[in-house]
Amino acid sequence: MISTAIRVARVGSAAELAAAVLMIAGYPALMLAALVPSVPAFAAATAVTYLADHYLHRKGSYLINRLSKVRAGLSIRFLIRQLLLILLLARLDLSDSLVFYGATACFIAFYGLQAPHGALVTLIRNRRRMPVATRNVDLAARIRIPDAPPKRLLDRSAEKMLHLDLAAVIGILVSAQLDSALAGFIGIGVTLVVGTLYVLALMPYVRGRKVPPNAEKVLAAVDGWLAEYRPETVLYFSGSRDSAYQVNMWLETMEQLDSRPLIILRERSGLQNLAPTTVPVVCVPGGVHLMNMDLSTVRVALYAANVGKNIHLLRAPTMKHVFIGHGDSDKLASVNPFSKVYDEVWTAGRAGRDRYAIADVGVRDDDIVEVGRPQLAPIQIWQGGSEAPGSAADGGCPTVLYAPTWEGWDDNPGNTSILLAGENIVKQLVNADPPVRVLYKPHPFTGTRSALAKVAHQRIIALVAKAAADRAVDPRFTVDAASQTKAKADLARIDARIAELVGGRDEKGDEAEATRDGLVDVKKHEEIARLRAEWNDAYWRSFPAWEHRVIKGAQPRLYDCFNVSDAMVSDISSVVSDFIASGKPYAVTDSAELGVEEFKRQNTAVRAAVILSNSAAELGELLDAVRAPDADPLAEDRGELKQYLLGPDEPTSIEQFNTAVANLAIKAETRNVGQESRAAAGAAGAEEGLADAMLAPRTSTTGEADGVTA
């Protein structure tokens, strides 16, 4: 029942639900206490509403947002409490007392302060919102950007301002209880004085040298930097904060380009969720600002997603436009008809080319270039061999990764295996004999749209946790306590060092200050990358090699899970195509129950997979391949499929990618030179025609040429 209430109220926990109930119930209690009247009861209900309101705001509760939509927002709740306090005073026969008049005047004046306070906060935020925000771009040398106001002034400012009435409320309640006006006027004075000081503290940030330069100066500074840096290859991205992974997956590739790279983002949320990088980043929310930006040196533009805002850069004819996508799978998104607007479409291997040919969505075969997948470089390739992973006794328990995708935006049963097959898969894996270790790494969106998927996901987590607990007391499985203790100490040391290195990154006061100070420290960046690799190694050593695990969060990464696994079970998604790079056995669930042949016909990436029904009865075939690699009937098929999907291992993917960029840049330059030549020829032709016209004899209306008789 509680879980149902949590889901309906869209709160995050039972504590959050309890706070919401207390806050909502507190206002009827306030009214009842005012009507009785009872000062102690009113004080208790007041404390409950203050504390519950504060807790929900601190948690960022969805309910708080919903209350504001139904005319019960923050300021209304505070006003109601103050009006009920006035009612309490009237019911106590204090309507003719000084404290009654003082309370009324105080609350009117206090609300009078809300207008300038809100206006100043809004003005400061608007003026400090940059028309173009950047990272790794030295704008500080070109324009002056002042420090941000202290966070204590602007962070949750409305809540802070309204809570200043607490002094007046306490003082008035004390006066009502003691029948003395002194405490009330002290509280009233504190509320009004502190409120006035808060407003005055904001005023310096709307004038003078504490105001950032206007949009015109910022845009001019960015254009000046662009003219000096002369970017050649742009990665362009537009999308929500949840889709930031689509651009993050290309950051390392951009850092390895032979040409000068630049990343252009269109949403501020994208900039906030962008992973650390050494590549210059420019966030341009305004379409007009982007279209007026000087990108004349750019020759190649790369697009990671098909979105409407791409048109703002696609309109530039001086560069060639390429769709590179954010994954390689047999989903319909991989053959979006929108892709025909680009000059070229880059795919990992031959499979991508064939998908477009089969889909017949208007993308010409001549416009498709196979470049491999540079992001797959961290995946360790299985070299083959006849030795199977060791037994549980020697700590070599083989590992099977279960990495299902999420439920998607519709209820198609083929979207994810979690709903119909997930529990069957996990049960068979944790009960396998000889034993295997299970790593469960779900898609980060799992359960965000479908309540059924969320419940199934929680059941799978419970299964893995129970199996891990049972295995921990099984005498067959031994623990190297000393090694794990050392690994945990290494993790703590590495975490502390990483926190020290990135500590200042999230402390920038606002967007303007982050833009000013956003130059990456390359040495720190490289050290963090090294430490993250050490962290990954220590993480896997920090628990037994046979222990079942649920892997959540950004670390360890999916590819790190690939590298410690001997096989994988997944659904139709780019995860499957990526895992194929390892050369290891894998299984894919036919959740829609199309049948093996039809499933393989529709999905190229499963042609070398063990196909699972929703009962997961076929898992034995996958486990046999793990235990006896030399007898794996699909090993040769996987090698052929890998090359078909991802291209050859040599030259490396990043070399193929750089070659494709260079070739397309030549095409763009050739086009631009041709345009300049035609423009010059046209101008010369126009001048020659004008000269001929001026030298030609003019004929009069009587048939005589000027100066010549017939």
Buried (B, 14 or more C-beta within 10 A) or exposed (E): EEEEEBEEBBBBEEEBBBBBBBBBBBBEBBBBBBEEBBBEBBBBBBEBBBBBBBBBBEBEBBBBEEBEEEEBBBBEBBBBBBBBBBBBBBBBEBEEBEBBBBBBEBBEBBBEBBEBBBEBBEBBBEBBBBBBBBBBBBBBEBBEBBEBBEEEBBEBBBBBBBBBBBBBBBBBBBBBBEEEBEBBBBBBBBBBEEBBEBBEBBEEBBEEEBBBBEBEBBBEBBBBBBEEBEBBBBBBBBBEEEBBBBBBBBBBBBEBBBBBBBBBBBBBBBBBBBEBBBBBBBBBBBEEBBBEBEBEBBBBBBBBBBBEBBEBBBEBEBBBBBBBBBBBBBBEEBBBEBBBBBBBBBBBBBBBBBBBBEBEBEBEEEBBBBBBBBBBBBBBEBEEEEEBBEBBEEBBBBBBBBBBBBBBEEEEBBBBBBBBBBBBBBBBBBEBEEBBBBBBBBBEBBBEBBEEBBBBBEBBBEBBBEBBEEBEEEEEBEEEEEEBEBBBEBBEBBBEBBEEBBEEBEEBBBBBBBBBBBBBEEEBBEBBEEBBEBBBBBBBBBBBBBBBBBBEEEEBBBBBBBBBBBBBBBBBBBBBBBBBBBBBBBBBBBBBEBEBEEBBEBBBBBBBBBBBBBEBEBBEBBBBBBBEBEEBEBBEEBBEBBBBBBBEEEEEBBBBBBBBBBEBBEBBBEBBEEEEEEEEEEEEEEEEEEEEEEEEEEEEEEEEEEEEEE
